[in-house]
Amino acid sequence: MRILIALLALIALPVSAQELGWGRYDNARFGYTSEIPAGFSGYGESDNGDGQIFDNAGKAQVLSFWGANITAEDFEAEVAARMGYAERDGWNIAYQATTSYWASFSGVMGQRMFYTRMIALCDGLSYAAMTVQYSAAQAADMKPRVERLVAGFRDLGC
């Protein structure tokens, strides 16, 4: 009976990100962090230290992170500019939600999809962004990963 109770207790314990194969990315320059899904490999920090690109090459999935200074009048205007760039590049924006401190938008181009999350950083002068691209055929499998990415993408300084 004790063995059964011990096994049930182990099953009930939450499993850490590392145990599921998820990793973590911390950006020192802009002070943001995110979990990285299992199967994604990084290319190393960019030369200017603003972010990093990860991919899951076998599945044609790309995950990009970057930080930047807000050059528009405010965070919401910066988000609108980013969505405009995506549309200019041929993406059809299918979803968007914007607040004064976070924004999400997604789009489709042919058989590819993307999801972007932007967060205003605590200094009020900069933001961090995350974009994941994948095949439309992978949308159902990617949904829980994207949700977890969004939940774990945050400013380290607030």
DSSP file with accessible surface (Angstrom, degrees, kcal/mol):
  #  RESIDUE AA STRUCTURE BP1 BP2  ACC     N-H-->O    O-->H-N    N-H-->O    O-->H-N    TCO  KAPPA ALPHA  PHI   PSI    X-CA   Y-CA   Z-CA
    1    1 A M     >        0   0  169      0, 0.0     4,-2.3     0, 0.0     5,-0.2   0.000 360.0 360.0 360.0 -40.9    0.0    0.0    0.0
    2    2 A R  H  >  +     0   0  222      1,-0.2     4,-2.6     2,-0.2     5,-0.2   0.882 360.0  52.7 -61.0 -38.5    2.9    2.4    0.8
    3    3 A I  H  > S+     0   0  132      2,-0.2     4,-2.6     1,-0.2    -1,-0.2   0.927 108.6  49.8 -64.1 -42.5    4.4    1.8   -2.6
    4    4 A L  H  > S+     0   0   95      2,-0.2     4,-2.4     1,-0.2    -2,-0.2   0.929 111.9  47.7 -62.3 -43.3    1.1    2.7   -4.3
    5    5 A I  H  X S+     0   0   99     -4,-2.3     4,-2.3     1,-0.2    -2,-0.2   0.921 111.9  50.3 -64.4 -42.1    0.8    5.9   -2.2
    6    6 A A  H  X S+     0   0   53     -4,-2.6     4,-2.1     2,-0.2    -2,-0.2   0.914 110.9  49.0 -63.3 -41.4    4.4    6.8   -3.0
    7    7 A L  H  X S+     0   0   95     -4,-2.6     4,-2.1     2,-0.2    -2,-0.2   0.915 111.1  49.5 -64.5 -42.5    3.8    6.2   -6.8
    8    8 A L  H  X S+     0   0  100     -4,-2.4     4,-1.9     1,-0.2    -2,-0.2   0.899 109.3  52.7 -64.2 -36.9    0.6    8.3   -6.7
    9    9 A A  H  X S+     0   0   54     -4,-2.3     4,-1.1     1,-0.2    -1,-0.2   0.908 108.5  50.2 -65.4 -40.0    2.5   11.1   -4.9
   10   10 A L  H  < S+     0   0  117     -4,-2.1     3,-0.4     1,-0.2    -1,-0.2   0.906 109.5  50.7 -64.9 -39.5    5.2   11.1   -7.6
   11   11 A I  H  < S+     0   0  134     -4,-2.1    -1,-0.2     1,-0.2    -2,-0.2   0.884 108.9  52.6 -65.2 -35.7    2.6   11.3  -10.4
   12   12 A A  H  < S+     0   0   83     -4,-1.9    -1,-0.2    -5,-0.2    -2,-0.2   0.717  87.2 100.0 -75.8 -20.0    0.9   14.3   -8.6
   13   13 A L  S  < S-     0   0  103     -4,-1.1     2,-0.1    -3,-0.4    -3,-0.0  -0.429  83.2-109.6 -67.9 138.7    4.2   16.3   -8.4
   14   14 A P        -     0   0  120      0, 0.0     2,-0.4     0, 0.0    -1,-0.1  -0.412  30.1-126.5 -66.4 144.9    4.6   18.9  -11.0
   15   15 A V        -     0   0   81     -2,-0.1     5,-0.0    -4,-0.1    -4,-0.0  -0.785  23.6-123.1 -95.1 131.6    7.3   18.2  -13.5
   16   16 A S     >  -     0   0   57     -2,-0.4     4,-1.3     1,-0.1     6,-0.2  -0.269  22.1-110.4 -71.4 161.7   10.0   20.8  -14.0
   17   17 A A  T  4>S+     0   0   27      1,-0.2     5,-2.4     2,-0.2     3,-0.4   0.893 118.7  53.5 -58.3 -40.9   10.8   22.4  -17.3
   18   18 A Q  T >45S+     0   0  137      1,-0.2     3,-1.5     3,-0.2    -1,-0.2   0.898 104.1  55.3 -63.7 -38.8   14.1   20.7  -17.5
   19   19 A E  T 345S+     0   0  139      1,-0.3    -1,-0.2     2,-0.1    -2,-0.2   0.817 108.1  48.9 -64.9 -29.6   12.5   17.3  -16.9
   20   20 A L  T 3<5S-     0   0   92     -4,-1.3    -1,-0.3    -3,-0.4    18,-0.2   0.418 124.6-104.8 -87.1   0.7   10.3   17.8  -19.9
   21   21 A G  T < 5S+     0   0   41     -3,-1.5    18,-0.3     1,-0.3    -3,-0.2   0.460  76.8 137.2  90.4   0.4   13.2   18.8  -22.0
   22   22 A W      < -     0   0   20     -5,-2.4    -1,-0.3    -6,-0.2     2,-0.2  -0.566  33.3-166.2 -78.3 145.8   12.5   22.5  -21.9
   23   23 A G  E     -A   36   0A  23     13,-2.9    13,-2.3    -2,-0.2     2,-0.4  -0.414  13.6-116.4-113.7-163.9   15.3   24.9  -21.4
   24   24 A R  E     -A   35   0A 138     11,-0.3     2,-0.4    -2,-0.2    11,-0.2  -0.996  12.0-159.1-142.5 142.3   15.6   28.6  -20.5
   25   25 A Y  E     -A   34   0A  13      9,-3.2     9,-2.1    -2,-0.4     2,-0.4  -0.992   9.4-173.3-122.3 125.6   16.9   31.7  -22.2
   26   26 A D  E     -A   33   0A  77     -2,-0.4     2,-0.7     7,-0.2     7,-0.2  -0.980  12.1-152.2-116.5 132.0   17.9   34.8  -20.3
   27   27 A N  E  >> -A   32   0A   1      5,-3.2     4,-1.4    -2,-0.4     5,-1.0  -0.915   8.0-171.9-106.0 114.6   18.9   38.0  -22.0
   28   28 A A  T  45S+     0   0   97     -2,-0.7    -1,-0.2     2,-0.2    22,-0.1   0.855  79.1  58.3 -74.3 -35.8   21.3   40.1  -19.9
   29   29 A R  T  45S+     0   0  131     20,-0.5    -1,-0.2     1,-0.2    21,-0.1   0.937 124.6  18.2 -63.6 -47.4   21.3   43.2  -22.1
   30   30 A F  T  45S-     0   0   28     19,-0.3    -1,-0.2     2,-0.1    -2,-0.2   0.578 103.3-123.3-102.3 -12.2   17.5   43.9  -22.0
   31   31 A G  T  <5 +     0   0   18     -4,-1.4   125,-3.6     1,-0.2   126,-0.6   0.931  60.8 129.7  75.0  48.7   16.7   41.7  -18.9
   32   32 A Y  E   < -AB  27 155A   0     -5,-1.0    -5,-3.2   123,-0.3     2,-0.3  -0.869  34.0-162.6-128.9 164.7   14.0   39.3  -20.2
   33   33 A T  E     +AB  26 154A   3    121,-2.5   121,-2.1    -2,-0.3     2,-0.3  -0.963   8.9 174.4-143.5 158.5   13.6   35.6  -20.0
   34   34 A S  E     -A   25   0A   2     -9,-2.1    -9,-3.2    -2,-0.3     2,-0.2  -0.974  32.5-110.6-157.7 156.3   11.7   32.7  -21.6
   35   35 A E  E     -A   24   0A  45     -2,-0.3   -11,-0.3   -11,-0.2   117,-0.1  -0.570  30.0-141.7 -80.6 154.5   11.5   29.0  -21.6
   36   36 A I  E     -A   23   0A   9    -13,-2.3   -13,-2.9    -2,-0.2     3,-0.1  -0.985  19.9-118.8-121.1 125.4   12.7   27.2  -24.7
   37   37 A P    >   -     0   0    3      0, 0.0     3,-1.7     0, 0.0   -15,-0.1  -0.210  37.0 -91.1 -62.9 152.8   10.8   24.1  -25.9
   38   38 A A  T 3  S+     0   0   31      1,-0.2   -16,-0.1   -18,-0.2     3,-0.1  -0.275 112.3  33.3 -57.4 142.3   12.4   20.7  -26.1
   39   39 A G  T 3  S+     0   0   53    -18,-0.3     2,-0.4     1,-0.3    -1,-0.2   0.248  89.1 117.3  93.4 -12.5   14.0   20.1  -29.5
   40   40 A F    <   -     0   0   20     -3,-1.7     2,-0.4    16,-0.1    -1,-0.3  -0.738  46.2-162.1 -92.1 135.5   15.0   23.7  -30.2
   41   41 A S  E     -C   55   0B  77     14,-2.7    14,-2.2    -2,-0.4     2,-0.2  -0.948  12.5-132.2-117.4 138.8   18.7   24.6  -30.5
   42   42 A G  E     -C   54   0B  39     -2,-0.4    12,-0.2    12,-0.2     3,-0.1  -0.527   6.0-149.5 -90.2 155.1   20.1   28.1  -30.2
   43   43 A Y        -     0   0  158     10,-2.1    11,-0.1     1,-0.3    -1,-0.1   0.321  57.7 -98.1 -99.1   2.9   22.6   29.8  -32.5
   44   44 A G        -     0   0   38      9,-0.3     9,-0.5     2,-0.0    -1,-0.3   0.024  55.1 -48.7  93.9 155.9   24.1   31.8  -29.7
   45   45 A E        -     0   0   79      7,-0.1     7,-0.2     1,-0.1   -18,-0.0  -0.234  66.1-102.9 -59.0 143.8   23.5   35.4  -28.6
   46   46 A S    >   -     0   0   40      5,-2.7     3,-1.6     1,-0.1    -1,-0.1  -0.237  35.6-104.1 -63.1 159.6   23.5   38.0  -31.4
   47   47 A D  T 3  S+     0   0  177      1,-0.3    -1,-0.1     2,-0.1    -2,-0.1   0.846 123.0  45.2 -57.4 -35.8   26.7   40.2  -31.6
   48   48 A N  T 3  S-     0   0   93      3,-0.0    -1,-0.3     1,-0.0    -2,-0.1   0.441 111.3-121.1 -91.1   1.9   25.0   43.1  -30.0
   49   49 A G  S <  S+     0   0   14     -3,-1.6   -20,-0.5     2,-0.2   -19,-0.3   0.623  75.5 123.5  76.6  15.7   23.4   41.0  -27.2
   50   50 A D  S    S-     0   0   38      1,-0.1    17,-0.8   -21,-0.1     2,-0.3   0.706  76.6 -45.4 -85.9 -16.7   19.8   41.8  -28.0
   51   51 A G  E     - D   0  66B   2     15,-0.2    -5,-2.7    77,-0.1     2,-0.3  -0.971  49.6-110.9 178.4-163.8   18.5   38.3  -28.5
   52   52 A Q  E     - D   0  65B  29     13,-0.9    13,-2.3    -2,-0.3     2,-0.4  -0.987  14.9-131.2-157.0 153.2   18.9   34.8  -30.0
   53   53 A I  E     - D   0  64B  85     -9,-0.5   -10,-2.1    -2,-0.3     2,-0.3  -0.924  21.9-174.6-111.5 137.4   17.4   32.5  -32.6
   54   54 A F  E     -CD  42  63B  17      9,-3.4     9,-3.2    -2,-0.4     2,-0.3  -0.930   4.6-170.8-124.2 149.4   16.5   28.9  -31.9
   55   55 A D  E     -CD  41  62B  29    -14,-2.2   -14,-2.7    -2,-0.3     2,-0.5  -0.978  30.7-149.2-141.8 158.3   15.2   26.3  -34.3
   56   56 A N  E > > - D   0  61B  21      5,-2.7     3,-2.2    -2,-0.3     5,-1.3  -0.816  28.7-174.9-116.5  78.7   13.8   22.9  -34.4
   57   57 A A  G > 5S+     0   0   75     -2,-0.5     3,-1.1     1,-0.3    -1,-0.1   0.816  74.9  59.1 -55.0 -38.5   15.3   22.1  -37.8
   58   58 A G  G 3 5S+     0   0   79      1,-0.3    -1,-0.3   -19,-0.2   -19,-0.0   0.720 116.4  35.2 -65.1 -17.8   13.7   18.7  -38.2
   59   59 A K  G < 5S-     0   0  101     -3,-2.2    76,-0.4     2,-0.2    -1,-0.3   0.276 107.8-118.9-118.0   7.2   10.2   20.3  -38.0
   60   60 A A  T < 5 +     0   0   57     -3,-1.1     2,-0.4    -4,-0.4    -3,-0.2   0.904  63.7 145.6  53.9  46.4   11.0   23.7  -39.7
   61   61 A Q  E   < -D   56   0B   5     -5,-1.3    -5,-2.7    73,-0.1     2,-0.4  -0.951  28.9-168.6-115.1 134.4   10.1   25.7  -36.6
   62   62 A V  E     -DE  55 133B  50     71,-2.1    71,-2.7    -2,-0.4     2,-0.5  -0.984   6.1-168.4-127.8 134.1   12.0   28.9  -35.7
   63   63 A L  E     -DE  54 132B   0     -9,-3.2    -9,-3.4    -2,-0.4     2,-0.4  -0.985  10.8-173.4-123.8 121.0   11.9   30.8  -32.5
   64   64 A S  E     -DE  53 131B  30     67,-3.1    67,-2.5    -2,-0.5     2,-0.4  -0.940   6.6-173.1-120.3 140.1   13.4   34.3  -32.3
   65   65 A F  E     +DE  52 130B   5    -13,-2.3   -13,-0.9    -2,-0.4     2,-0.3  -0.978  13.7 157.9-126.0 142.2   13.9   36.6  -29.4
   66   66 A W  E     -DE  51 129B  52     63,-2.2    63,-3.1    -2,-0.4     2,-0.3  -0.985  24.5-149.8-157.4 155.7   15.1   40.2  -29.4
   67   67 A G  E     + E   0 128B   1    -17,-0.8     2,-0.3    -2,-0.3    61,-0.2  -0.901  23.1 167.3-119.9 154.7   15.0   43.4  -27.4
   68   68 A A  E     - E   0 127B  25     59,-2.3    59,-2.7    -2,-0.3     2,-0.2  -0.984  37.8 -95.4-159.4 162.1   15.0   46.9  -28.7
   69   69 A N  E     - E   0 126B  94     -2,-0.3     2,-0.6    57,-0.2    57,-0.3  -0.585  45.8-107.5 -79.0 145.5   14.4   50.5  -27.6
   70   70 A I        +     0   0   35     55,-3.0     5,-0.1    -2,-0.2    -1,-0.1  -0.657  41.4 172.6 -73.8 118.0   11.0   52.0  -28.3
   71   71 A T        +     0   0  120     -2,-0.6    -1,-0.2     3,-0.1     2,-0.1   0.575  55.6  75.9-104.1 -14.2   11.4   54.4  -31.2
   72   72 A A  S    S-     0   0   37      2,-0.2     6,-0.1     3,-0.1     3,-0.1  -0.253 105.7 -87.3 -84.5-177.8    7.7   55.1  -31.7
   73   73 A E  S    S-     0   0  180      1,-0.1     2,-0.3    -2,-0.1    -1,-0.1   0.804 101.5 -18.1 -66.2 -29.0    5.8   57.5  -29.4
   74   74 A D  S  > S-     0   0   66      1,-0.1     4,-2.0    51,-0.0    -2,-0.2  -0.941  80.1 -80.0-161.8-179.8    4.9   54.6  -27.0
   75   75 A F  H  > S+     0   0   10     -2,-0.3     4,-2.4     1,-0.2     5,-0.2   0.912 124.2  52.4 -58.5 -46.7    4.7   50.8  -26.7
   76   76 A E  H  > S+     0   0   79      1,-0.2     4,-2.3     2,-0.2    -1,-0.2   0.892 109.6  49.4 -60.2 -38.2    1.3   50.5  -28.5
   77   77 A A  H  > S+     0   0   26      2,-0.2     4,-2.2     1,-0.2    -1,-0.2   0.876 108.9  53.3 -68.3 -34.4    2.7   52.5  -31.5
   78   78 A E  H  X S+     0   0    6     -4,-2.0     4,-2.3     2,-0.2    -2,-0.2   0.920 108.9  49.4 -64.6 -41.9    5.8   50.3  -31.5
   79   79 A V  H  X S+     0   0    1     -4,-2.4     4,-2.6     2,-0.2     5,-0.2   0.934 109.2  51.7 -61.7 -46.3    3.5   47.2  -31.7
   80   80 A A  H  X S+     0   0   56     -4,-2.3     4,-2.3     1,-0.2    -1,-0.2   0.906 109.5  50.8 -59.4 -39.2    1.5   48.8  -34.6
   81   81 A A  H  X S+     0   0   32     -4,-2.2     4,-2.3     2,-0.2    -1,-0.2   0.928 109.4  50.1 -64.1 -43.7    4.7   49.4  -36.4
   82   82 A R  H  X S+     0   0   74     -4,-2.3     4,-2.0     2,-0.2    -2,-0.2   0.900 110.4  49.3 -62.5 -41.4    5.8   45.8  -36.0
   83   83 A M  H  X S+     0   0   19     -4,-2.6     4,-2.4     1,-0.2    -1,-0.2   0.908 109.4  53.3 -64.9 -37.4    2.5   44.5  -37.3
   84   84 A G  H  X S+     0   0   30     -4,-2.3     4,-2.6    -5,-0.2    -2,-0.2   0.900 106.8  51.4 -62.5 -40.5    2.8   46.9  -40.2
   85   85 A Y  H  X S+     0   0   99     -4,-2.3     4,-1.8     2,-0.2    -1,-0.2   0.912 109.4  50.7 -62.3 -41.9    6.3   45.4  -41.0
   86   86 A A  H  <>S+     0   0   12     -4,-2.0     5,-2.3     2,-0.2    -2,-0.2   0.934 111.8  47.0 -62.7 -43.2    4.8   41.9  -40.9
   87   87 A E  H ><5S+     0   0  111     -4,-2.4     3,-1.8     1,-0.2    -2,-0.2   0.910 109.5  53.7 -64.9 -40.4    2.0   42.9  -43.3
   88   88 A R  H 3<5S+     0   0  176     -4,-2.6    -1,-0.2     1,-0.3    -2,-0.2   0.866 104.5  56.4 -61.4 -33.1    4.5   44.6  -45.6
   89   89 A D  T 3<5S-     0   0   95     -4,-1.8    -1,-0.3    -5,-0.2    -2,-0.2   0.437 130.0 -95.1 -79.9   1.2    6.5   41.3  -45.7
   90   90 A G  T < 5S+     0   0   37     -3,-1.8     2,-0.3     1,-0.3    -3,-0.2   0.448  78.0 138.8 104.0   0.6    3.3   39.5  -46.9
   91   91 A W      < -     0   0   30     -5,-2.3     2,-0.7    -6,-0.2    -1,-0.3  -0.608  47.1-139.7 -79.7 139.2    1.9   38.1  -43.7
   92   92 A N  E     -F  108   0B 115     16,-2.7    16,-2.0    -2,-0.3     2,-0.4  -0.891  21.1-133.2 -96.1 112.8   -1.9   38.3  -43.2
   93   93 A I  E     +F  107   0B  36     -2,-0.7    14,-0.3    14,-0.2     3,-0.1  -0.554  31.3 172.2 -71.2 122.8   -2.6   39.3  -39.6
   94   94 A A  E     +     0   0B  76     12,-2.5     2,-0.3    -2,-0.4    13,-0.2   0.644  62.5  20.0-105.4 -21.1   -5.2   36.9  -38.3
   95   95 A Y  E     +F  106   0B 107     11,-1.5    11,-2.1     2,-0.0     2,-0.3  -0.995  59.2 170.8-150.6 144.0   -5.2   37.9  -34.6
   96   96 A Q  E     +F  105   0B 115     -2,-0.3     2,-0.3     9,-0.2     9,-0.2  -0.969   7.0 173.0-156.0 142.9   -4.1   40.8  -32.4
   97   97 A A  E     -F  104   0B  27      7,-2.5     7,-2.8    -2,-0.3     2,-0.4  -0.947  13.2-177.1-146.7 129.3   -4.5   41.9  -28.8
   98   98 A T  E     +F  103   0B  57     -2,-0.3     5,-0.2     5,-0.2     2,-0.2  -0.996   9.3 168.2-135.4 134.6   -2.6   45.0  -27.4
   99   99 A T        -     0   0   38      3,-3.0    -2,-0.0    -2,-0.4     0, 0.0  -0.696  54.2 -92.1-124.0-175.5   -2.4   46.5  -24.0
  100  100 A S  S    S+     0   0   75     -2,-0.2   -25,-0.2     1,-0.2   -24,-0.1   0.630 124.2  28.7 -76.7 -10.0   -0.1   49.2  -22.7
  101  101 A Y  S    S+     0   0  145      1,-0.3    19,-2.2   -26,-0.1     2,-0.3   0.490 125.0  23.6-129.6  -7.7    2.4   46.5  -21.4
  102  102 A W  E     - G   0 119B  59     17,-0.2    -3,-3.0     2,-0.0     2,-0.3  -0.989  54.8-173.7-152.1 158.7    2.0   43.5  -23.7
  103  103 A A  E     -FG  98 118B   0     15,-2.3    15,-2.8    -2,-0.3     2,-0.4  -0.990   3.3-168.4-150.4 148.0    0.8   42.6  -27.2
  104  104 A S  E     +FG  97 117B   0     -7,-2.8    -7,-2.5    -2,-0.3     2,-0.3  -0.996  13.0 163.9-135.3 140.7    0.2   39.4  -29.2
  105  105 A F  E     -FG  96 116B   6     11,-2.1    11,-3.2    -2,-0.4     2,-0.3  -0.982  10.1-171.0-152.4 152.3   -0.4   39.1  -32.9
  106  106 A S  E     +FG  95 115B  24    -11,-2.1   -12,-2.5    -2,-0.3   -11,-1.5  -0.947   6.0 178.2-140.5 163.2   -0.3   36.2  -35.3
  107  107 A G  E     -FG  93 114B   1      7,-1.7     7,-2.1    -2,-0.3     2,-0.4  -0.957  19.3-128.6-158.9 175.3   -0.5   35.7  -39.0
  108  108 A V  E     +FG  92 113B  48    -16,-2.0   -16,-2.7    -2,-0.3     2,-0.3  -0.978  13.5 178.0-134.5 141.8   -0.5   33.4  -42.0
  109  109 A M  E >   - G   0 112B  72      3,-2.4     3,-2.4    -2,-0.4     2,-0.2  -0.885  69.6 -53.2-142.3 109.1    1.4   33.4  -45.3
  110  110 A G  T 3  S-     0   0   61     -2,-0.3    -1,-0.0     1,-0.3   -19,-0.0  -0.405 122.9 -17.8  61.5-122.9    0.8   30.4  -47.5
  111  111 A Q  T 3  S+     0   0  143     -2,-0.2    25,-3.3    -3,-0.1    26,-0.4   0.263 120.7  92.8 -98.6  10.9    1.4   27.3  -45.4
  112  112 A R  E <   -GH 109 135B  66     -3,-2.4    -3,-2.4    23,-0.3     2,-0.3  -0.802  52.3-170.0-107.3 148.2    3.4   29.1  -42.7
  113  113 A M  E     -GH 108 134B  44     21,-3.0    21,-2.1    -2,-0.3     2,-0.3  -0.921   0.1-167.6-128.7 156.4    2.1   30.7  -39.5
  114  114 A F  E     -GH 107 133B   8     -7,-2.1    -7,-1.7    -2,-0.3     2,-0.4  -0.979   8.7-162.5-140.9 157.3    3.7   32.9  -36.9
  115  115 A Y  E     -GH 106 132B  34     17,-1.9    17,-2.3    -2,-0.3     2,-0.4  -0.988  11.7-167.6-136.4 129.0    2.9   34.1  -33.4
  116  116 A T  E     -GH 105 131B   6    -11,-3.2   -11,-2.1    -2,-0.4     2,-0.4  -0.961   5.9-171.7-119.7 137.6    4.5   37.2  -31.9
  117  117 A R  E     -GH 104 130B  39     13,-2.6    13,-2.4    -2,-0.4     2,-0.4  -0.997   6.9-172.7-123.7 129.8    4.5   38.3  -28.2
  118  118 A M  E     -GH 103 129B   0    -15,-2.8   -15,-2.3    -2,-0.4     2,-0.4  -0.961   1.5-168.3-121.1 140.9    5.9   41.7  -27.3
  119  119 A I  E     -GH 102 128B  15      9,-2.7     9,-2.3    -2,-0.4     2,-0.3  -0.994  22.7-126.4-129.9 135.5    6.3   42.9  -23.7
  120  120 A A  E     - H   0 127B  27    -19,-2.2     7,-0.3    -2,-0.4     2,-0.2  -0.648  34.0-129.0 -73.0 134.9    7.1   46.4  -22.5
  121  121 A L    >   -     0   0    8      5,-2.7     3,-2.2    -2,-0.3     5,-0.3  -0.504  20.6-105.6 -88.7 160.5   10.2   46.3  -20.2
  122  122 A a  T 3  S+     0   0   59      1,-0.3    -1,-0.1    -2,-0.2    -2,-0.0   0.721 113.3  67.6 -60.2 -24.6   10.3   47.9  -16.8
  123  123 A D  T 3  S-     0   0   93      1,-0.1    -1,-0.3     3,-0.0     4,-0.1   0.641  97.9-134.7 -72.0 -12.7   12.5   50.8  -17.8
  124  124 A G  S <  S+     0   0   54     -3,-2.2    -2,-0.1     2,-0.2    -1,-0.1   0.454  89.9  79.7  75.2   0.0    9.6   52.1  -19.9
  125  125 A L  S    S+     0   0  122    -51,-0.0   -55,-3.0   -56,-0.0     2,-0.3   0.473  91.0  36.9-115.6  -7.5   12.0   52.8  -22.8
  126  126 A S  E     -E   69   0B   1    -57,-0.3    -5,-2.7    -5,-0.3     2,-0.3  -0.879  58.0-154.6-142.6 171.1   12.4   49.3  -24.3
  127  127 A Y  E     -EH  68 120B   0    -59,-2.7   -59,-2.3    -2,-0.3     2,-0.4  -0.936  10.7-138.4-142.2 163.6   10.6   46.1  -25.2
  128  128 A A  E     -EH  67 119B   0     -9,-2.3    -9,-2.7    -2,-0.3     2,-0.3  -0.945  20.6-164.8-122.1 148.3   11.3   42.5  -25.7
  129  129 A A  E     -EH  66 118B   0    -63,-3.1   -63,-2.2    -2,-0.4     2,-0.4  -0.971  10.2-167.3-135.5 150.4    9.7   40.4  -28.5
  130  130 A M  E     -EH  65 117B   0    -13,-2.4   -13,-2.6    -2,-0.3     2,-0.4  -0.999   7.5-176.8-135.3 131.7    9.4   36.7  -29.3
  131  131 A T  E     -EH  64 116B  18    -67,-2.5   -67,-3.1    -2,-0.4     2,-0.4  -0.999   4.8-169.1-130.4 134.0    8.2   35.2  -32.6
  132  132 A V  E     -EH  63 115B   1    -17,-2.3   -17,-1.9    -2,-0.4     2,-0.4  -0.980   5.9-166.5-120.8 132.0    7.7   31.6  -33.4
  133  133 A Q  E     +EH  62 114B  65    -71,-2.7   -71,-2.1    -2,-0.4     2,-0.3  -0.956  18.7 149.0-117.1 143.8    7.2   30.4  -37.0
  134  134 A Y  E     - H   0 113B  18    -21,-2.1   -21,-3.0    -2,-0.4     2,-0.2  -0.963  48.3 -74.6-162.0 169.3    5.9   27.0  -38.0
  135  135 A S  E >   - H   0 112B  32    -76,-0.4     3,-2.0    -2,-0.3   -23,-0.3  -0.468  36.9-125.3 -72.5 144.1    3.9   25.1  -40.6
  136  136 A A  G >  S+     0   0   33    -25,-3.3     3,-1.6     1,-0.3     4,-0.3   0.834 112.3  64.0 -58.0 -30.8    0.1   25.5  -40.6
  137  137 A A  G 3  S+     0   0   90    -26,-0.4    -1,-0.3     1,-0.3     3,-0.2   0.720 100.8  52.2 -66.3 -18.1   -0.1   21.7  -40.4
  138  138 A Q  G <> S+     0   0   37     -3,-2.0     4,-2.4     1,-0.2    -1,-0.3   0.361  76.9 107.3 -96.9   4.6    1.7   21.9  -37.0
  139  139 A A  H <> S+     0   0   32     -3,-1.6     4,-1.7     1,-0.2    -1,-0.2   0.884  78.1  47.7 -55.9 -45.6   -0.8   24.5  -35.5
  140  140 A A  H  4 S+     0   0   84     -4,-0.3    -1,-0.2    -3,-0.2    -2,-0.1   0.915 115.2  45.5 -64.3 -41.6   -2.6   22.0  -33.2
  141  141 A D  H  > S+     0   0  125     -4,-0.2     4,-0.5     1,-0.2    -1,-0.2   0.827 114.4  49.4 -69.4 -32.0    0.7   20.6  -31.8
  142  142 A M  H  X S+     0   0    1     -4,-2.4     4,-3.1     1,-0.2     5,-0.3   0.749  89.3  82.8 -80.1 -23.3    2.2   24.1  -31.5
  143  143 A K  H  X S+     0   0  125     -4,-1.7     4,-2.5     1,-0.2     5,-0.2   0.915  94.5  42.1 -52.2 -52.6   -0.7   25.7  -29.6
  144  144 A P  H  > S+     0   0   75      0, 0.0     4,-2.0     0, 0.0    -1,-0.2   0.882 115.3  51.9 -66.3 -30.9    0.3   24.4  -26.1
  145  145 A R  H  X S+     0   0   60     -4,-0.5     4,-2.7     2,-0.2    -2,-0.2   0.926 110.2  47.8 -67.1 -44.0    3.9   25.2  -26.7
  146  146 A V  H  X S+     0   0   11     -4,-3.1     4,-2.8     2,-0.2     5,-0.2   0.929 110.6  52.3 -62.7 -42.6    3.0   28.8  -27.8
  147  147 A E  H  X S+     0   0  105     -4,-2.5     4,-2.2    -5,-0.3    -1,-0.2   0.914 112.1  45.5 -60.2 -41.7    0.8   29.2  -24.7
  148  148 A R  H  X S+     0   0   62     -4,-2.0     4,-2.0     2,-0.2  -113,-0.2   0.895 111.1  52.9 -70.2 -39.3    3.7   28.0  -22.5
  149  149 A L  H  X S+     0   0    0     -4,-2.7     4,-1.0     2,-0.2  -114,-0.2   0.938 110.9  47.2 -58.5 -46.7    6.1   30.3  -24.3
  150  150 A V  H >< S+     0   0   25     -4,-2.8     3,-0.7     1,-0.2    -2,-0.2   0.928 111.0  51.4 -61.6 -44.2    3.8   33.3  -23.7
  151  151 A A  H 3< S+     0   0   83     -4,-2.2    -1,-0.2     1,-0.2    -2,-0.2   0.858 115.7  41.2 -63.3 -34.1    3.3   32.4  -20.0
  152  152 A G  H 3< S+     0   0   14     -4,-2.0     2,-0.7    -5,-0.1    -1,-0.2   0.501  88.8 100.2 -95.1  -2.1    7.1   32.2  -19.4
  153  153 A F    <<  +     0   0    9     -4,-1.0     2,-0.3    -3,-0.7  -119,-0.2  -0.736  55.5 135.2 -87.9 112.5    8.2   35.2  -21.5
  154  154 A R  E     -B   33   0A 123   -121,-2.1  -121,-2.5    -2,-0.7     2,-0.3  -0.974  58.2 -91.3-155.5 164.9    8.7   38.1  -19.0
  155  155 A D  E     -B   32   0A  27     -2,-0.3  -123,-0.3  -123,-0.2     3,-0.2  -0.617  25.0-152.4 -77.2 136.5   10.9   40.9  -17.8
  156  156 A L  S    S+     0   0   73   -125,-3.6  -124,-0.2    -2,-0.3    -1,-0.1   0.617  86.8  59.5 -84.1 -13.0   13.4   40.0  -15.2
  157  157 A G              0   0   61   -126,-0.6    -1,-0.2     0, 0.0  -125,-0.1   0.576 360.0 360.0 -98.4  -9.2   13.5   43.4  -13.6
  158  158 A a              0   0  129     -3,-0.2   -35,-0.0     0, 0.0   -37,-0.0  -0.512 360.0 360.0 -84.2 360.0   10.0   44.2  -12.4
